Amino acid sequence: MFLDAASGEPMDPVAREAYMAALDDGWADADRLYREGRRARMLLDAAREAVADVIGARPDETVFISSGTAALHAAVAGISQSRSAGIRSATGAGPRLVTSAVEHSAALHAAGFTATRLGGEQVSVPVSRLGALDLDAFAAALMPAGQVALACVQAANHEVGTLQPVEEAWALCAEGGIPLLVDAAAALGRIAPPGHWSALCGSARKWGGPSGVGVLAVRKGTRFAPAWPEDERERGRAPGPVNVPAVLAAAAALRAREAEREAVATRQHALVDLIRARVAETVPDVEIVGDPERRLPHIVTFSCLYAEGEALLLELDKAGFSVSSGSSCTASTLTPSHVLEAMRVLSHGNVRVSLPWRITEDEVRRFLEALPGVVASVRAQAPSGPAVSTETDAEETRPDAEPLRNLSHSPDSSGSVIDALGRKCPIPVIELAKHIGDVPVGATIRVLADDVAARLDIPAWCRMREHTYLGEEPVGERGPDAVAYLVRRDH
């Protein structure tokens, strides 16, 4: 069962049919004047009009590019570069690029790279624990407006599904004459497109179109200077020829999704509500993240204490369920998801479920029946053994627990210490759960760790288990990354 639609959907049957038909009629160079070229141009123009109509743009504002990532890179570089000289002339400083802390990594990488290349800076705006943009901090980052080349705010977060206040962000940008780039990749085909923006990006594989097609729309009046040698194709905003059959398939898929969008969104909202409720009921020690109300209809993300994210994904895959993860323990990364980090929520044991277009309630219930057993199995196989039993309290003193040692490196310190240096998530939290019952109520326990995920996971564990997180202290003599995390036992 495929449950990773936020990464990409299988091609919609309508798109497949359009693609196969266009292989016969749309293979030629659409810029040529002979019959085959004119036929390809007709198909390309039809696709452009269809996509522009859905996103609320003019056809001559809309271009096709090789991917959603390429669209973000082009938009960030093109708009920032076009405004850089004027900002430097007026202020004597390089341009500032403002992004939310939870933008897609493609937008963050593009903003950081472009700001450095133009001699400016990238400013990251924090979000709430639910993942929503802090509008007060965003407004502050836009001042003084004369120094800001571009602001980037996604329509909805691709990892936890939280909708962003795009209209409010647009109003703040409009006050200062600042262009707003909206990454709508996760939202197109799922919710109504935002109404106000200077530039908008999307990715066809997210809505059931083929891979290799991205959409970039730039409003009339928004300055844009391509970051590559400009040619006559796609208004100079996307280098190289357009894959007409793929573009036509993308447009067909988006129109089909738009026609069904409201009905499917209603059904999938209910399915995600079911997942959120059942996971909370059947999986002990779980944190469900993201806004429960203002969210995409098809995405739900949760994190399981005492479980490795990579192990959860592999065991779920063995059970027949394909999901993704923002955990620090996935095979593709050794650092926590920047989205979970910005939200200050639990990072290990993370699972993202994103429902494909045609999923049924029976399929969702099959997943929910299998999930508790998979999580319990992964927890039991944790390197230091199971941290808690589903039948007993997490703070119960365990007969197999190793005795705690006093801190020896700091003579004036008090309390007890767990040495988890050199051990990756979720081991520091597992050890904390095992040993918290060994100290008196009101006493402090220190957890030594050098895994970057501990900075998120230990405060999140304290919040979930109702103990007090007191902060952190550097432990320099134990290594450059060694930190002591202080926790007070409250019950």
Secondary structure by P-SEA (a helix, b strand, c coil): ccccccccccccaaaaaaaaaaccccccccccccaaaaaaaaaaaaaaaaaaaaaccccccccccccaaaaaaaaaaaaaaaaaaaaaaaccccbbbbbcccccaaaaaaaaaaaaaacbbbbbbbbccccccaaaaaaaaacccccccbbbbbccccccccccaaaaaaaaaaaabbbbbbbcccccccccccccccbbbbbcccccccccbbbbbbcccbbbbbccccccccccccccccaaaaaaaaaaaaaaaaaaaaaaaaaaaaaaaaaaaaaaacccccccccccccccccbbbbbbccccaaaaaaaaaaacbbbbbccccccccccccaaaaaacccccbbbbbbbcccccaaaaaaaaaacaaaaaaaaaaccccccccccccccccccccccccccccccccbbbbbcccccccaaaaaaaaaccccccccbbbbbbbccccccccaaaaaaaaccccccccccccccccbbbbbbbbcc
